[in-house]
Amino acid sequence: MRTATIHQLVVFHAPPEDVYEALMNSAAHAQFTGEPASISATVGGEFNAHNQHVSGTNLELDPGRKIVQRWRVVTWPSGHWSTVHFTFEPSDRGTLLRFMHQDIPSDNAKEIDIGWEERYWKPLKKYLKTPKAAAKPAKTKPKTKKPAAKPKAKKKR
């Protein structure tokens, strides 16, 4: 089978740690893609995304710096896997992502290339612009009971 490689450079106006977290956190990933995702954040752990249309295994993880995954689409020939490399570099505008996707079946390369832009980079840029409170649940302090206030006496006229 003939295969192709995609190279993309993408700028995100957010720190590398935030971009990494959005890609590797199941809830954040589902929020920005609009599709269910289950992502292990450990090397050797498995992931699936886009309602199980995409699946794979984490090969290398360096939080805020690098993700390498064994990756496939459910419609590809049985047993065929590709490899994706995400390298995050801090930049004056936030993060420069150097992205490479290797061993894509040649017949699918154009669709995959467009898919990364339309299904990942555009919605991820929009997601990262949202206020942090909307993107992540706020940490709450444990509530302590305050003594009930005494009712104020009404003044007679």
C-alpha positions as CSV (number, residue, x, y, z in Angstrom):
1,M,0.0,0.0,0.0
2,R,1.3,3.5,-0.9
3,T,1.4,5.9,2.0
4,A,1.8,9.6,2.5
5,T,3.1,12.0,5.2
6,I,1.4,15.3,6.2
7,H,3.4,18.2,7.7
8,Q,1.6,21.2,9.3
9,L,2.6,24.2,11.3
10,V,-0.1,25.7,13.4
11,V,0.0,28.7,15.8
12,F,-2.3,28.7,18.9
13,H,-2.7,31.8,21.1
14,A,-2.3,29.8,24.3
15,P,0.6,28.3,26.2
16,P,1.9,24.8,25.1
17,E,0.6,23.3,28.3
18,D,-3.0,24.4,27.5
19,V,-2.8,23.0,23.9
20,Y,-1.4,19.7,25.2
21,E,-4.1,19.5,27.9
22,A,-6.9,20.1,25.4
23,L,-5.6,17.3,23.1
24,M,-5.0,14.8,26.0
25,N,-8.0,15.4,28.3
26,S,-11.1,13.4,27.3
27,A,-13.6,16.1,28.4
28,A,-11.7,19.0,26.8
29,H,-11.2,17.0,23.6
30,A,-14.9,16.2,23.4
31,Q,-15.8,19.8,24.1
32,F,-13.7,21.3,21.3
33,T,-14.4,18.6,18.7
34,G,-18.1,18.1,19.6
35,E,-17.6,14.3,19.5
36,P,-17.1,11.8,22.3
37,A,-13.5,11.0,23.3
38,S,-11.8,8.7,25.7
39,I,-8.1,9.4,26.1
40,S,-5.6,7.8,28.4
41,A,-2.9,10.3,29.5
42,T,-0.2,7.5,30.0
43,V,2.4,6.1,27.7
44,G,1.0,2.8,26.4
45,G,-2.6,3.9,27.1
46,E,-5.2,3.8,24.5
47,F,-7.5,6.6,23.1
48,N,-10.5,6.9,20.8
49,A,-12.1,10.0,19.4
50,H,-14.8,11.2,17.1
51,N,-17.3,8.7,18.4
52,Q,-14.7,5.9,18.0
53,H,-13.9,6.7,14.4
54,V,-10.3,7.3,15.4
55,S,-8.3,5.2,17.8
56,G,-4.8,4.4,18.9
57,T,-2.1,4.2,21.5
58,N,0.2,6.8,23.1
59,L,3.8,6.0,22.3
60,E,5.5,9.1,23.8
61,L,4.1,11.8,26.1
62,D,6.0,14.8,27.4
63,P,3.4,17.2,28.8
64,G,3.4,20.6,27.1
65,R,6.2,19.5,24.8
66,K,5.4,16.3,22.7
67,I,2.8,13.7,21.9
68,V,3.5,10.7,19.6
69,Q,0.6,8.3,18.9
70,R,0.0,5.1,16.9
71,W,-3.2,6.2,15.1
72,R,-5.8,4.8,12.8
73,V,-9.2,5.5,11.2
74,V,-11.8,2.7,11.5
75,T,-12.3,2.6,7.7
76,W,-8.6,2.0,6.9
77,P,-7.5,-1.5,5.8
78,S,-7.4,-3.9,8.8
79,G,-4.1,-3.7,10.7
80,H,-2.9,-0.5,9.1
81,W,-1.6,2.1,11.5
82,S,-0.1,5.5,11.1
83,T,2.0,7.6,13.5
84,V,1.2,11.2,14.5
85,H,3.8,13.6,16.1
86,F,2.8,16.8,17.9
87,T,5.7,19.0,19.0
88,F,4.8,22.1,21.0
89,E,7.1,25.1,21.0
90,P,6.5,28.2,23.0
91,S,6.4,31.3,20.8
92,D,5.8,35.0,21.2
93,R,2.2,34.4,20.1
94,G,1.6,31.4,22.3
95,T,2.4,28.0,20.8
96,L,3.9,26.8,17.6
97,L,2.7,23.3,16.9
98,R,4.9,21.2,14.5
99,F,2.7,18.4,13.4
100,M,3.6,15.3,11.3
101,H,1.3,12.5,10.4
102,Q,3.1,9.5,8.7
103,D,2.0,6.4,6.9
104,I,-1.5,7.6,5.9
105,P,-2.9,5.5,3.1
106,S,-2.3,7.6,0.0
107,D,-6.0,7.5,-1.0
108,N,-6.9,9.1,2.3
109,A,-4.1,11.7,2.6
110,K,-6.0,14.7,1.2
111,E,-9.1,14.0,3.4
112,I,-6.9,13.5,6.5
113,D,-5.0,16.7,5.8
114,I,-8.2,18.7,5.5
115,G,-9.6,16.9,8.5
116,W,-6.8,18.0,10.9
117,E,-7.5,21.6,9.9
118,E,-11.3,21.5,10.0
119,R,-11.9,19.0,12.9
120,Y,-8.9,19.9,15.1
121,W,-7.0,23.1,14.6
122,K,-10.0,25.5,13.9
123,P,-12.2,24.3,16.7
124,L,-9.2,24.0,19.1
125,K,-8.2,27.6,18.4
126,K,-11.8,28.7,19.2
127,Y,-11.9,26.5,22.4
128,L,-8.6,28.0,23.6
129,K,-10.0,31.5,23.3
130,T,-12.8,30.7,25.8
131,P,-12.4,32.0,29.3
132,K,-10.7,29.4,31.5
133,A,-13.8,29.2,33.8
134,A,-15.9,28.1,30.9
135,A,-13.2,25.6,29.6
136,K,-12.5,24.0,33.0
137,P,-14.6,23.6,36.0
138,A,-13.6,25.9,38.8
139,K,-12.1,24.4,41.9
140,T,-14.4,25.0,44.8
141,K,-13.5,25.4,48.4
142,P,-15.3,23.2,50.9
143,K,-18.3,25.1,52.3
144,T,-18.3,25.8,56.0
145,K,-21.5,26.5,57.8
146,K,-21.9,30.0,59.1
147,P,-24.1,30.6,62.1
148,A,-27.5,31.8,61.2
149,A,-28.0,35.5,61.5
150,K,-30.3,36.6,64.2
151,P,-33.4,38.3,62.9
152,K,-33.4,42.0,63.3
153,A,-36.0,43.5,65.5
154,K,-38.5,45.7,63.8
155,K,-38.7,49.2,65.0
156,K,-42.0,50.4,66.3
157,R,-43.3,53.7,65.0
